[in-house]
Amino acid sequence: MVAESGNTLEPGTTRVGTLYTEDEKVPEVEAQLALSDNGIEVTVAWSKGLFSPLGRWFAGSGGVYHDDPDRTKYRYNPPFQMWFSDPNGIIELLGCRAGR
């Protein structure tokens, strides 16, 4: 994937930067980006557990939360569109979903 600026995501190369989201409760998070045989993979780490706004993206559909029993206060899937930024430039990510 190459942009006009020369910003290239090479297979087998890991880039570390910031992931910006359209979720106001998780506006940005440190992330690792890599291009693999499965496509673009983004790895994020969070320390506040599955009850944090970010943790809820990856908890699966079976979780019940005492602070949001109707699942209306938080997002329970990653945003469809996010942006990754590092010193090499910005990469727009479309069709985002939780994996593994």
ChimeraX attribute file (.defattr): number of C-alpha atoms within 10 A of each C-alpha:
attribute: neighborCount
match mode: 1-to-1
recipient: residues
	/A:1	10
	/A:2	10
	/A:3	11
	/A:4	6
	/A:5	9
	/A:6	10
	/A:7	14
	/A:8	14
	/A:9	18
	/A:10	13
	/A:11	13
	/A:12	10
	/A:13	10
	/A:14	14
	/A:15	19
	/A:16	16
	/A:17	17
	/A:18	18
	/A:19	25
	/A:20	19
	/A:21	19
	/A:22	14
	/A:23	16
	/A:24	10
	/A:25	13
	/A:26	15
	/A:27	12
	/A:28	17
	/A:29	16
	/A:30	15
	/A:31	19
	/A:32	18
	/A:33	22
	/A:34	17
	/A:35	17
	/A:36	13
	/A:37	8
	/A:38	6
	/A:39	9
	/A:40	13
	/A:41	17
	/A:42	20
	/A:43	12
	/A:44	14
	/A:45	12
	/A:46	13
	/A:47	8
	/A:48	10
	/A:49	12
	/A:50	16
	/A:51	16
	/A:52	14
	/A:53	19
	/A:54	26
	/A:55	20
	/A:56	19
	/A:57	19
	/A:58	16
	/A:59	16
	/A:60	13
	/A:61	10
	/A:62	6
	/A:63	13
	/A:64	12
	/A:65	12
	/A:66	9
	/A:67	10
	/A:68	11
	/A:69	10
	/A:70	10
	/A:71	13
	/A:72	8
	/A:73	11
	/A:74	17
	/A:75	17
	/A:76	19
	/A:77	17
	/A:78	20
	/A:79	17
	/A:80	12
	/A:81	15
	/A:82	19
	/A:83	15
	/A:84	23
	/A:85	18
	/A:86	15
	/A:87	9
	/A:88	13
	/A:89	13
	/A:90	17
	/A:91	19
	/A:92	11
	/A:93	18
	/A:94	11
	/A:95	9
	/A:96	15
	/A:97	13
	/A:98	14
	/A:99	9
	/A:100	3
